[in-house]
Amino acid sequence: MSSTSPIIVALDFPDAPAAMRMADQLDPARCRVKVGKELFTSSGPAVVEALQYKGFEVFLDLKFHDIPNTTASAVQAAAELGVWMVNVHAGGGRRMMEACRDILERRSNRPLLTAVTILTSLEQEDLQEVGIDIEPMVQVQRLARLTQECGLDGVVCSAREAKALRNALGDNFLLVTPGIRPAESSADDQKRIVTPSQALENGSSYLVVGRPITKAEKPEQALEAILATL
Ligand SMILES: O=C(O)c1cc(=O)[nH]c(=O)n1[C@@H]1O[C@H](COP(=O)(O)O)[C@@H](O)[C@H]1O
């Protein structure tokens, strides 16, 4: 089933039963789901298959970052799972991203391939500490341009950067934006946050939302409330 909803719900749960309990409260026509490092490490491909069986398109968010051969092989393994989207870190560089694109291009059925620019949990001081002496916006633009040159489908970035990227990179480049927080929500460990409606206005293609939905008393209602603002 292919949803027209821009929402991707992050299923950050410790195990498959907890993730499936959440999925049971969601409708695959109203959102996609994201399987990340915690859930995949505990539960592996079986949980991806179980979510697909329920009709969800799955974003496998393992943020691969390694030498080109290793990363491309991991992306290939993700493609074998039939996931809708898979991601790598743009910081892995041109040859890594091109190897991933090349391995997917040989397939008839391939997932969308996106690259994480600068994590939404980081702000300027964090970048400085790891030797990047420029604003997040500038580094995100640099990595997004590189990602586009390498032939990937889009980037993961903050919706704060979406407007500039949309203008610079055109309408056909996917902007997947986590760090989404409805006005009344806690920021948690996120730093570069944006509300759902502002994110779409800025040009985001997909909004990744975790805790504001999964920690809500009524997750389905929290999702519908967000959709109603869009
Ligand atoms: O690649 C991601 O999905 C990702 C990139 C990023 O820069 N920031 C970010 O928060 N994420 C993921 O998006 C989700 C956000 O979850 P919440 O902060 O609970 O809404 C988490 O699963 C993160 O792993």
The ligand as a Tripos MOL2 file, in Angstrom:
@<TRIPOS>MOLECULE
LIG
   24    25     1     0     0
SMALL
NO_CHARGES

@<TRIPOS>ATOM
      1 O1         17.6390    9.7500    9.9950 O.co2     1 LIG1
      2 C1         16.7770   10.0610   10.8240 C.2       1 LIG1
      3 O2         15.6480    9.5940   10.7530 O.co2     1 LIG1
      4 C2         17.1040   11.1130   11.8020 C.ar      1 LIG1
      5 C3         18.0290   12.0550   11.3920 C.ar      1 LIG1
      6 C4         18.2210   13.2180   12.1680 C.ar      1 LIG1
      7 O3         19.0070   14.1000   11.8020 O.2       1 LIG1
      8 N1         17.5090   13.3640   13.3210 N.ar      1 LIG1
      9 C5         16.6180   12.4110   13.7610 C.ar      1 LIG1
     10 O4         15.9850   12.6350   14.8060 O.2       1 LIG1
     11 N2         16.4510   11.2500   13.0370 N.ar      1 LIG1
     12 C6         15.5340   10.1980   13.5440 C.3       1 LIG1
     13 O5         14.2150   10.7080   13.5910 O.3       1 LIG1
     14 C7         13.5170   10.2450   14.7600 C.3       1 LIG1
     15 C8         13.0420   11.4290   15.5480 C.3       1 LIG1
     16 O6         12.3010   10.9920   16.6510 O.3       1 LIG1
     17 P1         11.6060   11.9880   17.6690 P.3       1 LIG1
     18 O7         12.6600   12.9640   18.1350 O.co2     1 LIG1
     19 O8         11.1050   11.1050   18.7640 O.co2     1 LIG1
     20 O9         10.5040   12.6850   16.8890 O.co2     1 LIG1
     21 C9         14.4920    9.3450   15.5120 C.3       1 LIG1
     22 O10        14.1660    8.0070   15.1760 O.3       1 LIG1
     23 C10        15.8650    9.6940   14.9590 C.3       1 LIG1
     24 O11        16.7110    8.5750   14.9080 O.3       1 LIG1
@<TRIPOS>BOND
     1     1     2 2
     2     2     3 1
     3     2     4 1
     4     4     5 ar
     5     4    11 ar
     6     5     6 ar
     7     6     7 2
     8     6     8 ar
     9     8     9 ar
    10     9    10 2
    11     9    11 ar
    12    11    12 1
    13    12    13 1
    14    12    23 1
    15    13    14 1
    16    14    15 1
    17    14    21 1
    18    15    16 1
    19    16    17 1
    20    17    18 2
    21    17    19 1
    22    17    20 1
    23    21    22 1
    24    21    23 1
    25    23    24 1
@<TRIPOS>SUBSTRUCTURE
     1 LIG1         1 GROUP 0 **** ****
